Amino acid sequence: MPGPVVLRPRRRWLPALVAVLCLGVGWTGPPAGAQDAPVAPAPSAATVPAVGAPGSTSRIELVAASTRDGWSYVQLRNRAYPCAIGGYSTFTIATRVGTPADAVRPLWVYMHGGGFGHFDAQGQKQPPDSWNMHEEDADRQIRYLTRGHSTDGGIMASVRADPAGYRMLGVSMCGHDGYGGPDVADPNNPHLTPDGRPRTVNGLYATKAAVAFALRFGPTDDIVVHGTSAGSFGAWHVAWALEEQGLAPTAVVADSGIFADAFTGWAEGQPGCGDPDAEGTEIFRRRLHPAIVDPANRPARLVADGRLSSPVLDVWTPRDPIWCGDRPVRCPVEDGPDAMLGANACMHEGVRRAIAAQGPGSRSRSMELCVDDPATPGDCDQHAPADSNSDVNTNPAHPPRFRRAIMDWVRARLGDDGTAPVADRTPGHSFATAAVTDLLGRTDLRRAEAVALALAAGDTKTAVLGRLTRGPEWLSAIVQDLYRSTLGREGTAADVAFWVRELASGRRTVARVAASFYASAEYVGAVGGTPEAWVGDLYDAILGRPADAAGVAYWVDQVARTNRPSVAHRFFQSAESVAARVDGLYGKLLARPASASDVDYWGPRVKAEGDLALAVSLARSDEYQRRSEARFP
């Protein structure tokens, strides 16, 4: 496989970024007479997980929780993925204060910049001032989620204010690997974990693990992947890897960075763009997943082949000084004629052509902006414009207020998803749609999408069904149904909230709450007001049959000896009532009556564990899955 070319930067703020661009562009080795550097063997596709493999979430632990400026922040540490020098990969989930825990929200994933790095043959970090190799603390991640790399808030201020109500996820890049590490031993890294093991380079899977955890942290129907500078490079392969896992992002915003062979073949050794560093080239190639290094998987080819089907907004400026400005270059692009372009235009040309080939109906965009960096002479030279202090674009091809245009584009992508039935449902989508329809009693495509994403992220059916049946929406439906069936009216918001809290806390079961309704003075008064009339009504309402004189006499005596709630609970938990409820759930979820053996098995369990336990068990069964796929193919 051709090697990448790492360039030693002339600018201290250019650490290895141009270098990584040169992966796989045909470099043939160091100049004559140069010494071969001792480096670790390159990982191969056979020795690393597939790019679509999930990240590990089993060793995630809470670090800190705080509330600032109307947002709650939860920082977590993943001990499965060590940083390059010290600590472990961390991530922070931000939620607007007051957002209900079960509210379906889109997730904005922010991947920050900061260059690329490696360890040389002497075990020294390169570049020497690299800071992206230690565990990131919560304060840094909260700053990124508040204002990105800017001082005025940048695009992140727009994300926080957006009416979509995003949850936000900030992911560390403490391996300095552009979010692309394959979870293998880090070449030449002399640092060990506290238990004496070699540290791995693992950014790809650490990021995927953070996304998977966030999808299970709160119900999510859409994923927006946003990377800036070095994070922009990562956004392309992380989005592709998520799609391979079944977690395709709804939108990808890539701000000022993309692997592009045409550009890098020219950039190698250009004055002001860096000097060739053969050793760093070889080492850094070994720090990335081999699928990322493979030229067949460059972003332009992923877009052209449809393997990255998520809509992409590629944001860039033509005179970005990080990428050699607009120096003219003969730009060779696959499946098209060479063209004389500026260096930055050449970097983005492959993706621009791939998007253009999709025709006017394409949801992806190449957004060439003219945004000025006020700190440097010239125009159209702002690096990472969406994440900068600038908010004015003078390229007439795009709106002047480009941050608003970016957010409008993302909002349109949110509208593409979750507003119509899934065209080609996976088995997970079929199950999610059926479960939400059956348990909530209505069609809710956004919540169904959230359930499907949680399952694809590694959640179990038992877990997602448990959340549905313990959530406020389901419990509110149960309580309102009790109000209608017993009292013939809707419950007030305050009354429903009280009973939902009782159920959610476990202080009362559904049976106990139902008994309270049947035993209430309002219900007793409505059915006649006397113990005899009330007991006679319980036979009809709960057991579904007329009362007999002996039975009425017995239960009237029990009312006198105990109380109405106790008697109502015993009616509700009687073998007749339990059998009827078991049969009702079989009919609702499996569309068939319960057999005698079903009732014999589930009757005692429903009495001991409650109706919700049966609902969860039926809905996670293979029989329910088959029925779901038949109902929602």
N, C-alpha and C positions, 0 to 999 in steps of 0.2 A: 504494500500500500504506500503511495507517495506520502512523504512526511510533511507536517506543517512547518511553517517558518515562524520562529519567534524573533521579534525585532527588539533590540535594546533601545529604549526610548531616548530621544533627545530631550523631550519634555518630561519632567518628573511626574506629571499628571497623566501620562500615557502608558502606564505600566502594562506591558505585554498585550495591550488590546489589539493593536495592529498585528501583532504576532499571531494571535489566535486566528485571525482572519485567513492566514495563509495555510491552514490545515488542508492537506490533500491537493495542493496545486502544482505538484510536479517538481518539488525541490529535489535535487539529485545528490546532495551531500555537501560537506564543508569544502572550502577552497583547498587546493592542493597543499599538502604539507601540514594541514591541521590535524590535531590529535583527536581520535575518537573518544568521546566522553563515556565513562561507564554508566549505563542507565539500566533501569529495570526492564524486563521484557514487557512488550506492549500487551495489554489485555486483549483477548479475542472474544468474538461473539460466543464461543463455547465456554468461556470462563467467567462470564458476567451474566447477571439476570437479563432477560429480554427487556427491551426498552419499554414495553407495555406492562412489565411486572409491577405489582404494587410496592410502595414503600412500607417499612415496618412501623406499626403504631403501638406495639406491645410494651415499649419501654418509655412511653411518654409520661411525664410527670409535671405537676403544677410547680411553677417557679414563683409567680406573684400575681396578685389581682389588685386593681386599683380603679378609681373613677376620677376622671379629669374632664373638665369643660363639657359636661353633658354626655360623655362616652365612658363605657366600662371597658377595661382592658384586662385580658387574661393572657399571661405569658406562660409558655410551656417549654419544656426541655425534652429532647428525644435522645436518650442515652444509647440508642442503637447507632447513632451517627456522630462520631467525634469530630471536632473541629481540627484544623491542620496543626495547631500548636497547643491550644488549651481549651478545655471545656467541650461542650457539645452543641449540636445544632439546636437553635431555639426558634420559636415563632410566636407571634402575638395575634390574638383574635380581638377585634374591636366591635362593639355593638352599641348603638345609640341607647342611652338610658331611657327606660320606659318601653322598650320593644318587648312584647310578650315572648316568652321563651319558645313557644310553639309557632310563632309567626314565620311564614315562609318569606324568605328574603334572598335577593341575589348576593353572591359573594364576590368581592373585588380582591384579587390576589395581587399584591404589590411586590415586585422583585427589584431591589435597588441596584445601583451601579457600584463602581469602585475598582474596576480593572480586573485583571487576571494575574495569577502568580504561580510559582512552583518552587521547588528546592533544587539547588544546583548539586553538582557531584560532590561538593564538600559539605552538603547538608545545610547550606545557608539559604534563607528565604530570599526569593527574588520576585519583585524588586525589594531592596532592603527595607524600605519604609512601608511595606505592605501592612495594612491594618485589618484586612479581611481574613484573618487566620485564627482569631480568638472568639470565644463565645460572646455573642451580642447580648447586651443587657436590655431590660425592658424600656429604659429611657430612650435609647437609640431607636428601637423599633417603633415606639410611640411617636418619636419625631418624624420618622419616615411616613407613618400613617397619617400624620397631621399635615405635613408640608413637603414630603419627598425630599429632594435635594435642594429645594428652593428656600427662600426666606419669607416669601409672601404667601405661601400655601400651594402654589402651582396647581396642577391638575387635581391633587389630592384634596384641596379645599373644595373643589367642585364635586368630587366624589362624596365628601362628607355632607354636603348640603343637598345632594340630589334627592328628589322626592321618592326615588325607588327604595330608599331606606337600606342601603347596602350594609351588610356585615363586611368587615375588612380583615384581611389576613396579610400580615407582614412576615416575610420569611428571611432568615439570615442567609448569608453566603460566606460562612466561616471557613470554607475550604478554599476560597479564592479561585473557584473553578468554573465561574459562569453558570452555576446551577447545572453542571453537566457531568459531575463525577459518577463513575459506575459502581461505587462501593467496593473498591479493591484497595490493596495496600498502596499508600501514596509514595511514588518513587522518590528515593533519597531523603525522605522525611525522617529525621533522627528522633523525633518526639514520640513518646509512648503514652498510652492511656494509663490511668491510675493502676489498672491491674496488669500492666506490663505488656500490653499487646500493641502491635504496630497501629498507627492511626491510618484510617482509610480516607480516600477522597470520594465523596458520596453525595454531592449536591443534588443530583437528579432525583435520587430516591428520598433524600431528606425532604426535598420540596414536595414530592408527591405524597409523602406521608403526612406532611402538614396540611395539604389540601384535603386528603381523605379524612383526617381528624376533624377539620373544620366543617366538612359536610355532615358529620355525625354530631357535631357540637350544636348546630341549629339547622332546622330544615331549610334547604337551599334548592332553588329551582334553576338557577343560572350561575355560571362561573365566568367571570371576566379575568383574564390573565393579562397583566400589565407589567412590562419590563422597561427600564430606562437605562441607557448606556450599556454597561456590561449585562445588566438585567434584561435588556432588550435582546441580546444574543440568546440568553437563557429562555426568554419567553417563547421563542420559536420551538426549541426542542422540548421544553416542558409541556407546551400545548400539544405537540405531536404525541409525546409519551402518555399524556392524560387521555388523549383520544384513543390510543392503542389499548388503554386499560378499560375503556368504556365510559370515560368521564370527559367527553368532548366539551371543551369550553364553548360558551355561547358567543364569545368575542375575544379577540386577542389584540391588544394595543402594544405595538413594538416601537419604542421611541429611540431611534438613532443607533441601531446596531443590528447587523445581520451577517451571517456567514455567506460569503459570495466569492467564488473562485476567480471570476473575471477581474474583480478589483484587486484581490490579493496577489494575483500573478504579476500585476504591474507594481503594486506598492512596495514589494520587497526591495529594501535598500534605497528607496528614493530619498533624497535629501529632505530632512524635516519629517520624514515618516518612520524613521528608525533605522538601525543597522542590523544586518542579519546576525542571529545568535543561534548557531546550529544546535548547540547543546540544549538550550532552552526549548527550541523547536521540538526536539525529540522527547524531552521530558514532558512538556505540556501535552503532547499528543497522547501520552500514556495516562494523563489525568482525566481524560474525557471518555465517555462511553464510546466504544468502537462504532456503534451505529451512528453517532453524531459525527465522528471523524469521516465516515464513509461519504465520498462525494455524491453518491447516489441519493443521499438523504439531506442534501442542502435544502434550505427553505424554498427556493424557487422550484425545485423539483417536487417537493412535497405538495406545494400548492398546485403545480401543473398536473400532477398525477392524481390529485384528489385525496391523497393520503393524509393531508392536513386539510380537512373539510371545514374546520371552524373559520368563520369570517375573520379576516385580518385587516387591521389598519396600520400600515407601515408609515410611520411619521419620520421625516428627516428634513434637513436643510442642505442646500447645495454647497455651501462654503464652510461646513462644519470643520473646524481646524483639527479636531481629533483624527479625522480621516483624510488628511492631506488637502483639505479645501476643495477648490474646483480646478485643480491642475488638470490639463487635458490629458486624456489617455485613450488609446485605441482599445475599445472595450469589446472583447469577444464574449458573446452570449450564446448559449446552447440554442440550437434550432432557430437561429436568426443571424443576419449579417452583422459584422463588426460595425461599431459606430464610434466616432470621436465624441467622448463625453467627459465631463468633469469627474474627478475621482469619486466624489460622493454619489453622483448620479450613476456611475458605473457600479458602485456597490449595490445599489437598489434596482438596477435595471432588470435583472433576471426576474425578480418578484413582480416588478411593474409589468413586464411582458406576460408573465403567467396570469396575472389578474386581468389584464386587457384581453387575453385569449378567452376568458370566461364570458365575454360579451357584456352588453349593457345591463344584464340582469344580475351581474355579480354583486354579492354583498360585501366583498372586500374592496379596499381602496389603497392606492398609493398616494400619500398626502405629502407632496413636496411643498414645504413652507418657506417663506422668506421672513425669518425672525432674526432680529439683530441682537447681538451681545453688546450691551452698552460699554463693556469694559475693554473691547477690542476695536480696532479700526475696521472699516468695511461694513458690508451688510450681508444679510442671509447667512450669518455665521454662528448662530446660537446652537451649541451642542445640547441635545436632549431638550428641545424647546417646550414640550408639554410639562416638563419637570423643572422649568426655569422660572425666573421672575418676570419674564417677558410674556405679554399676552396680546401682541399685535402682529398680525401677518400681513405682508404687503404683496404676496403673490395672488393676483386676481383669480386664480383657479380655485382658491379656497377662501372661505369667509375670513374677514379681518380678525374677528374674535375666535381664534381657532380652538381655544379650550372648550368653548361652548359647542363648537362644531364637533369636536371629539366626543363630548358627552351626548350630543344629539345622535351621533352615529351609534354609540353604544346603546342608547335607549331604543333605537330602532331595532337593534339586534335582540334586545330583550323582548321586544314585541314579536320577533320572528318565532320565539320559542315559548311554549306553554300556553298559547292562546288557541290552539287547534289540536284535534286528536293526532297522536303520534302516527306518522305514515307507516313506518316499519317498526313496530314494537318488538323489543327484545322480550324474552320471557319475564325479565325483571319488570319491564314497563307494563306488561299485561297484568302481572300480579299486583303491582302498585296501583294501577287504575281500578282493578276490581276491589282491592282492600279498602281504598279510600271511598269508593262508591258505596260499598256495603256497610262499612263501619260508620261513615259520616252521613249516609243517607242522601248523598247528592254527588254530582259530578264536580270535581275540583282538580282541574288539570295541573295547576301549579303545585298543589300538595302531592299529587301523584308523581310528578316529576321529581319532587324532593325525595320521596320515598325511593324511587328508582335510583337516584344518584347515591343515596345512602347505602343501598344494597350493593351498587357497583363499587362503592368505596370500602366495602368489607363488612358492613353491618349485617347482622343476621335477621332473618324474618321475625324471630322471636323478639328481638330488640325493637325493630320498627313497629311491629304490631303492639308491643307493650306501650310504646310512646303514643300511638294512636288511641289506644283504649284508656290511657291514663291522662291524655291531654285535655285541656279545658273544653275544646270543641266537642269531643265525644261525650265527656261527662256532662256538659251543658245540655246536649241532646237527650241524654238519659233523664236528666232532671226535668227538662221541659216536657218530655213525654209523660212523666209521672204527673205533672201538673194537669196536662190535658186529660189523661185517662182517669184520674181520680177526682180532680176538682173541676174539670171542664173549663179551664181557663189557662192563659199564659202566666208563667211566673214573672214577677218583677225582676229587674236586673240584680237588685240587691239580694233578693231571696235566692235566685239561682246561684249567684256567686257564693252565698253561704253554704249551700248544699254541695257545690263543686269542691269547695275547700275541705268539707268534711270527707268527701270521697277520695280526693287527691291525697289527703294526709293519712288515709288509712284508719281514721278514727271511726268511720262507719263503712259498712259494706253496702252494696246496692240493696241487699235484702233488708238491712236495718233502715235505710232511708225510705224504701218503699213502705215498710211497716209504719214509719212515722207519718207518711201521707195518709195511709188508710186509717190510722188511729187519730188523725187530727179532728179537732172540734168542727172544722168546716166540713169535712167529709161526713162525719157522723150526723151532723145536722141536715145535710143534703139528702141522706138516705132514710130519714125518719126520726132520728134523735134518740131512739130507745135502744137498749142493748140487744133486744130480740131482732129489731129491724136491721141493726148494724151487722150482727152475725149472719143473718140471712143474706145480706148483700155480699158479704165476703165469700160465701159459697159461690155465688154467681160470678163475681168479679175476678176472683183468684183461681177458683177450682173449675169454673165453667160449667157448673151443674146446680140444680135446685137443692136447697137445704132439706134435710129430713128433721122431723120434730125432735128425735132423740139427740141428734147432733147439735141442734140449736140450744137445747136445754143444757147440754154438757158445756158448750163454749160460753154461754151466758154465765154459768157458774164460775168458769175460769176467769172471766172478766172481773167478777166480784172478788175472786181470790187473789188475782194478780193485777193486771191493768190492760188497757186496750193495746198499747204498743207491743206488749209481750204476746198477746193473742194474735195480733196481725202478723207478727214475725213468724209464729209457729204455722199459721196458715200458709204464708209465703214460702216457708221452707219444708212444707209437707211433701211427702212422696208424690202426691198427685200434681202439685204445683211444679215441683222440680222436673218431673217427667215431661210436663207440658212445655216448660222452658227449654229443656234439652231438645225436644222435637222441633220447637220453633227455631232454634238456632241452626239445627241441621237443615231445615227448610230454607232458611234465609241464606246460608253460606254455601251449602252443598246441593240445594234444590232437590232434596229427597227427604223422606221421613227418617227419623232415627229408628233403628231396629231395637228389638227387645234387649239384645246384648249391649247395644250402645247406651241405652237408658240405664241398664244395670251397672255398666262401667262408670258412666259420667254422673249419675245421680249423686252418689256419695261425694264425689269430687266437687260438684257444683255446690253442695251444701257446705263443704269445708273450705273451698277456695273461691267460690263466687262464680257468677255467670261469665265474667270477663275472661277467666282462665279457660273456659270452654271455647269462647269466641276466638281467642288467640290460638289455641291448639288446632281447631278446625281450619282456621285461615292459613296456618303454616303447613298444612298437610299436602301431600302429593295430589290428592283428589281435588283440593281447592285450586292448586296450580294448574291442573289440566283444565278445569272449568274456566279459570281466568283466561287462559290462552284461547279457549273456544269463544268466550264472550268478547274478548278484546284482542283479536288476532293482529 
